[in-house]
Structures are given as C-alpha cells and as structure tokens.
C-alpha cells in the first residue's frame, strides 16, 4: 500500500460530473484526499496548488459557479496549509468490562 494513502485504502477520487467524492459523498476534494495530497507532495504548497489547479480546469465545464467559487473549492484551501490529521482517541475501558 502506498504511504500517502493514510488511514484508508479507498481512492477518494471525484465522481464526475457531480465532482463529489466517490467514497464519502462529500464535495471533492474531500478531507481525506486533501490530506493524502499534502503527504504525497512532501508538504510542498506549490505542488499541491499546481495539482489542484489542473483538477479545477477539468471541473470548470462540469460545475456551476463563478471562477471565485471554483478557486476556493479547488485551490483556495491550499493557502491555509496542510490539514491536521484526524484525532484518534482510544476507547475508554472501565474495570467492569470484559477484557479490562
């Protein structure tokens, strides 16, 4: 498995022409894809921006919305930097539970 796949083996690619994530149904790019892209690009902002600009050009004819809206969705988030990794909290075990 590629190291950039992070927490799941799902692809999290866009379903076209709706541009929603094929795995979680969120507007694409979804949070999982964004995290993977940061990791895959070695956290280089210019690489992520370049990659997402290419995706934005492909999406433009298929999505409604102004250039500003599309830019915010596909490239604007890159300016804020990498997304934090999801917080994983281990379950709390109480003394009276099996296996505790």
BAFI-764744 format. One record per residue: x, y, z of N, C-alpha, C in turn. Coordinates in nm, 2 decimals, always signed. Layout:
% residues N
+--------+--------+--------+--------+--------+--------+--------+--------+--------+
|    nxx |    nyy |    nzz |   caxx |   cayy |   cazz |    cxx |    cyy |    czz |
+--------+--------+--------+--------+--------+--------+--------+--------+--------+
|      X |      Y |      Z |      X |      Y |      Z |      X |      Y |      Z |
...
+--------+--------+--------+--------+--------+--------+--------+--------+--------+
//
This chain:
% residues 100
+--------+--------+--------+--------+--------+--------+--------+--------+--------+
|    nxx |    nyy |    nzz |   caxx |   cayy |   cazz |    cxx |    cyy |    czz |
+--------+--------+--------+--------+--------+--------+--------+--------+--------+
|  +0.09 |  -0.12 |  +0.00 |  +0.00 |  +0.00 |  +0.00 |  +0.09 |  +0.12 |  +0.00 |
|  +0.05 |  +0.22 |  -0.08 |  +0.13 |  +0.35 |  -0.08 |  +0.12 |  +0.42 |  +0.05 |
|  +0.23 |  +0.48 |  +0.09 |  +0.23 |  +0.55 |  +0.22 |  +0.14 |  +0.67 |  +0.22 |
|  +0.11 |  +0.73 |  +0.10 |  +0.03 |  +0.85 |  +0.10 |  -0.12 |  +0.82 |  +0.12 |
|  -0.16 |  +0.69 |  +0.12 |  -0.30 |  +0.66 |  +0.13 |  -0.35 |  +0.68 |  +0.28 |
|  -0.27 |  +0.70 |  +0.37 |  -0.30 |  +0.73 |  +0.51 |  -0.40 |  +0.63 |  +0.57 |
|  -0.51 |  +0.68 |  +0.62 |  -0.60 |  +0.60 |  +0.70 |  -0.69 |  +0.50 |  +0.63 |
|  -0.70 |  +0.50 |  +0.50 |  -0.79 |  +0.42 |  +0.43 |  -0.74 |  +0.38 |  +0.30 |
|  -0.79 |  +0.27 |  +0.25 |  -0.74 |  +0.22 |  +0.12 |  -0.84 |  +0.27 |  +0.01 |
|  -0.95 |  +0.34 |  +0.04 |  -1.04 |  +0.39 |  -0.06 |  -0.97 |  +0.50 |  -0.14 |
|  -1.01 |  +0.52 |  -0.26 |  -0.95 |  +0.61 |  -0.35 |  -0.98 |  +0.76 |  -0.33 |
|  -1.10 |  +0.79 |  -0.29 |  -1.15 |  +0.92 |  -0.27 |  -1.12 |  +1.01 |  -0.39 |
|  -1.16 |  +0.96 |  -0.50 |  -1.15 |  +1.04 |  -0.63 |  -1.28 |  +1.10 |  -0.66 |
|  -1.28 |  +1.20 |  -0.75 |  -1.41 |  +1.27 |  -0.79 |  -1.50 |  +1.18 |  -0.88 |
|  -1.62 |  +1.18 |  -0.85 |  -1.73 |  +1.12 |  -0.93 |  -1.78 |  +1.23 |  -1.02 |
|  -1.76 |  +1.21 |  -1.15 |  -1.79 |  +1.32 |  -1.25 |  -1.92 |  +1.29 |  -1.32 |
|  -2.00 |  +1.38 |  -1.35 |  -1.97 |  +1.53 |  -1.35 |  -2.01 |  +1.60 |  -1.22 |
|  -2.06 |  +1.53 |  -1.12 |  -2.10 |  +1.59 |  -0.99 |  -1.99 |  +1.65 |  -0.91 |
|  -1.87 |  +1.59 |  -0.93 |  -1.75 |  +1.63 |  -0.85 |  -1.77 |  +1.61 |  -0.70 |
|  -1.83 |  +1.50 |  -0.67 |  -1.84 |  +1.46 |  -0.53 |  -1.75 |  +1.34 |  -0.51 |
|  -1.70 |  +1.32 |  -0.39 |  -1.61 |  +1.21 |  -0.36 |  -1.68 |  +1.07 |  -0.38 |
|  -1.62 |  +0.98 |  -0.46 |  -1.68 |  +0.85 |  -0.49 |  -1.69 |  +0.76 |  -0.36 |
|  -1.61 |  +0.80 |  -0.26 |  -1.61 |  +0.71 |  -0.14 |  -1.70 |  +0.77 |  -0.02 |
|  -1.69 |  +0.90 |  +0.00 |  -1.76 |  +0.95 |  +0.12 |  -1.88 |  +1.05 |  +0.08 |
|  -1.89 |  +1.08 |  -0.05 |  -2.00 |  +1.16 |  -0.10 |  -1.99 |  +1.31 |  -0.07 |
|  -1.88 |  +1.35 |  -0.02 |  -1.86 |  +1.50 |  +0.01 |  -1.82 |  +1.57 |  -0.12 |
|  -1.83 |  +1.70 |  -0.12 |  -1.78 |  +1.78 |  -0.23 |  -1.63 |  +1.75 |  -0.24 |
|  -1.59 |  +1.73 |  -0.36 |  -1.45 |  +1.69 |  -0.39 |  -1.37 |  +1.82 |  -0.42 |
|  -1.25 |  +1.83 |  -0.37 |  -1.17 |  +1.73 |  -0.29 |  -1.22 |  +1.72 |  -0.15 |
|  -1.23 |  +1.60 |  -0.10 |  -1.27 |  +1.58 |  +0.03 |  -1.15 |  +1.58 |  +0.13 |
|  -1.17 |  +1.58 |  +0.25 |  -1.07 |  +1.60 |  +0.35 |  -0.96 |  +1.49 |  +0.34 |
|  -1.01 |  +1.36 |  +0.31 |  -0.91 |  +1.25 |  +0.30 |  -0.82 |  +1.28 |  +0.18 |
|  -0.87 |  +1.32 |  +0.07 |  -0.79 |  +1.34 |  -0.05 |  -0.69 |  +1.45 |  -0.02 |
|  -0.74 |  +1.56 |  +0.04 |  -0.65 |  +1.67 |  +0.07 |  -0.53 |  +1.63 |  +0.16 |
|  -0.56 |  +1.55 |  +0.26 |  -0.45 |  +1.50 |  +0.35 |  -0.35 |  +1.42 |  +0.27 |
|  -0.40 |  +1.33 |  +0.18 |  -0.32 |  +1.25 |  +0.10 |  -0.23 |  +1.33 |  +0.01 |
|  -0.29 |  +1.43 |  -0.05 |  -0.22 |  +1.52 |  -0.15 |  -0.10 |  +1.59 |  -0.08 |
|  -0.13 |  +1.64 |  +0.04 |  -0.02 |  +1.71 |  +0.12 |  +0.09 |  +1.61 |  +0.15 |
|  +0.06 |  +1.49 |  +0.19 |  +0.16 |  +1.39 |  +0.22 |  +0.24 |  +1.35 |  +0.10 |
|  +0.16 |  +1.33 |  -0.01 |  +0.23 |  +1.28 |  -0.14 |  +0.32 |  +1.39 |  -0.19 |
|  +0.29 |  +1.52 |  -0.17 |  +0.37 |  +1.63 |  -0.22 |  +0.48 |  +1.67 |  -0.13 |
|  +0.50 |  +1.59 |  -0.02 |  +0.60 |  +1.63 |  +0.08 |  +0.58 |  +1.76 |  +0.14 |
|  +0.45 |  +1.79 |  +0.15 |  +0.40 |  +1.92 |  +0.22 |  +0.45 |  +2.04 |  +0.14 |
|  +0.47 |  +2.03 |  +0.01 |  +0.51 |  +2.15 |  -0.07 |  +0.39 |  +2.21 |  -0.13 |
|  +0.36 |  +2.33 |  -0.08 |  +0.24 |  +2.41 |  -0.12 |  +0.23 |  +2.43 |  -0.27 |
|  +0.34 |  +2.46 |  -0.33 |  +0.33 |  +2.49 |  -0.47 |  +0.29 |  +2.37 |  -0.55 |
|  +0.34 |  +2.25 |  -0.51 |  +0.30 |  +2.13 |  -0.58 |  +0.15 |  +2.10 |  -0.56 |
|  +0.10 |  +2.12 |  -0.44 |  -0.04 |  +2.09 |  -0.42 |  -0.13 |  +2.19 |  -0.50 |
|  -0.09 |  +2.32 |  -0.50 |  -0.16 |  +2.42 |  -0.57 |  -0.16 |  +2.39 |  -0.72 |
|  -0.05 |  +2.35 |  -0.78 |  -0.04 |  +2.31 |  -0.92 |  -0.13 |  +2.20 |  -0.95 |
|  -0.12 |  +2.09 |  -0.87 |  -0.21 |  +1.98 |  -0.89 |  -0.36 |  +2.01 |  -0.89 |
|  -0.40 |  +2.09 |  -0.79 |  -0.54 |  +2.12 |  -0.77 |  -0.58 |  +2.22 |  -0.88 |
|  -0.49 |  +2.30 |  -0.93 |  -0.53 |  +2.39 |  -1.05 |  -0.56 |  +2.31 |  -1.17 |
|  -0.49 |  +2.20 |  -1.19 |  -0.52 |  +2.11 |  -1.30 |  -0.66 |  +2.05 |  -1.29 |
|  -0.69 |  +2.00 |  -1.16 |  -0.82 |  +1.95 |  -1.14 |  -0.93 |  +2.05 |  -1.16 |
|  -0.91 |  +2.18 |  -1.11 |  -1.00 |  +2.28 |  -1.13 |  -1.04 |  +2.31 |  -1.28 |
|  -0.93 |  +2.31 |  -1.36 |  -0.96 |  +2.33 |  -1.50 |  -1.04 |  +2.22 |  -1.56 |
|  -1.03 |  +2.10 |  -1.51 |  -1.11 |  +1.99 |  -1.56 |  -1.26 |  +2.00 |  -1.51 |
|  -1.27 |  +2.05 |  -1.39 |  -1.41 |  +2.06 |  -1.33 |  -1.49 |  +2.18 |  -1.38 |
|  -1.42 |  +2.28 |  -1.43 |  -1.49 |  +2.41 |  -1.46 |  -1.60 |  +2.39 |  -1.56 |
|  -1.59 |  +2.31 |  -1.67 |  -1.70 |  +2.30 |  -1.76 |  -1.82 |  +2.21 |  -1.71 |
|  -1.79 |  +2.14 |  -1.60 |  -1.89 |  +2.05 |  -1.55 |  -1.96 |  +2.10 |  -1.42 |
|  -1.91 |  +2.21 |  -1.36 |  -1.97 |  +2.26 |  -1.24 |  -2.02 |  +2.40 |  -1.26 |
|  -2.13 |  +2.43 |  -1.20 |  -2.18 |  +2.57 |  -1.20 |  -2.10 |  +2.64 |  -1.09 |
|  -2.10 |  +2.77 |  -1.11 |  -2.03 |  +2.85 |  -1.01 |  -1.93 |  +2.95 |  -1.07 |
|  -1.91 |  +3.06 |  -1.01 |  -1.81 |  +3.15 |  -1.06 |  -1.67 |  +3.10 |  -1.04 |
|  -1.58 |  +3.17 |  -1.11 |  -1.44 |  +3.14 |  -1.10 |  -1.39 |  +3.15 |  -0.96 |
|  -1.44 |  +3.24 |  -0.88 |  -1.40 |  +3.26 |  -0.74 |  -1.45 |  +3.14 |  -0.66 |
|  -1.57 |  +3.09 |  -0.68 |  -1.62 |  +2.98 |  -0.60 |  -1.54 |  +2.85 |  -0.64 |
|  -1.51 |  +2.83 |  -0.76 |  -1.43 |  +2.71 |  -0.80 |  -1.29 |  +2.72 |  -0.75 |
|  -1.23 |  +2.84 |  -0.75 |  -1.09 |  +2.86 |  -0.70 |  -1.09 |  +2.83 |  -0.55 |
|  -1.19 |  +2.88 |  -0.47 |  -1.19 |  +2.85 |  -0.33 |  -1.20 |  +2.70 |  -0.30 |
|  -1.29 |  +2.63 |  -0.38 |  -1.31 |  +2.49 |  -0.36 |  -1.18 |  +2.40 |  -0.40 |
|  -1.12 |  +2.44 |  -0.51 |  -1.01 |  +2.35 |  -0.56 |  -0.87 |  +2.40 |  -0.52 |
|  -0.85 |  +2.53 |  -0.50 |  -0.71 |  +2.58 |  -0.48 |  -0.71 |  +2.66 |  -0.35 |
|  -0.81 |  +2.73 |  -0.32 |  -0.80 |  +2.82 |  -0.20 |  -0.76 |  +2.76 |  -0.07 |
|  -0.81 |  +2.64 |  -0.05 |  -0.78 |  +2.57 |  +0.08 |  -0.63 |  +2.54 |  +0.09 |
|  -0.56 |  +2.54 |  -0.02 |  -0.41 |  +2.51 |  -0.01 |  -0.34 |  +2.62 |  +0.06 |
|  -0.39 |  +2.75 |  +0.05 |  -0.32 |  +2.86 |  +0.11 |  -0.32 |  +2.85 |  +0.26 |
|  -0.42 |  +2.78 |  +0.32 |  -0.42 |  +2.76 |  +0.46 |  -0.32 |  +2.66 |  +0.52 |
|  -0.26 |  +2.58 |  +0.43 |  -0.16 |  +2.49 |  +0.47 |  -0.22 |  +2.35 |  +0.49 |
|  -0.14 |  +2.25 |  +0.53 |  -0.19 |  +2.11 |  +0.55 |  -0.30 |  +2.10 |  +0.65 |
|  -0.39 |  +2.01 |  +0.62 |  -0.50 |  +1.98 |  +0.72 |  -0.44 |  +1.89 |  +0.83 |
|  -0.49 |  +1.91 |  +0.95 |  -0.44 |  +1.83 |  +1.06 |  -0.49 |  +1.68 |  +1.04 |
|  -0.41 |  +1.59 |  +1.09 |  -0.45 |  +1.45 |  +1.08 |  -0.57 |  +1.43 |  +1.17 |
|  -0.65 |  +1.33 |  +1.14 |  -0.77 |  +1.31 |  +1.23 |  -0.73 |  +1.26 |  +1.36 |
|  -0.79 |  +1.31 |  +1.46 |  -0.77 |  +1.27 |  +1.60 |  -0.82 |  +1.14 |  +1.63 |
|  -0.74 |  +1.04 |  +1.67 |  -0.79 |  +0.91 |  +1.70 |  -0.78 |  +0.89 |  +1.85 |
|  -0.89 |  +0.87 |  +1.91 |  -0.89 |  +0.86 |  +2.06 |  -0.92 |  +0.71 |  +2.09 |
|  -0.84 |  +0.65 |  +2.17 |  -0.86 |  +0.51 |  +2.20 |  -0.99 |  +0.50 |  +2.29 |
|  -1.06 |  +0.39 |  +2.28 |  -1.18 |  +0.38 |  +2.37 |  -1.14 |  +0.37 |  +2.52 |
|  -1.23 |  +0.42 |  +2.60 |  -1.21 |  +0.42 |  +2.74 |  -1.26 |  +0.29 |  +2.79 |
|  -1.18 |  +0.22 |  +2.87 |  -1.22 |  +0.09 |  +2.93 |  -1.24 |  +0.11 |  +3.08 |
|  -1.35 |  +0.05 |  +3.12 |  -1.38 |  +0.05 |  +3.27 |  -1.35 |  -0.08 |  +3.33 |
|  -1.32 |  -0.09 |  +3.45 |  -1.28 |  -0.21 |  +3.52 |  -1.38 |  -0.32 |  +3.51 |
|  -1.51 |  -0.29 |  +3.49 |  -1.61 |  -0.40 |  +3.49 |  -1.64 |  -0.45 |  +3.35 |
|  -1.56 |  -0.41 |  +3.25 |  -1.59 |  -0.45 |  +3.11 |  -1.50 |  -0.58 |  +3.08 |
|  -1.55 |  -0.67 |  +3.00 |  -1.47 |  -0.78 |  +2.96 |  -1.34 |  -0.74 |  +2.89 |
|  -1.23 |  -0.80 |  +2.93 |  -1.10 |  -0.76 |  +2.87 |  -1.03 |  -0.65 |  +2.93 |
|  -1.09 |  -0.59 |  +3.04 |  -1.03 |  -0.48 |  +3.11 |  -0.93 |  -0.52 |  +3.21 |
+--------+--------+--------+--------+--------+--------+--------+--------+--------+
//
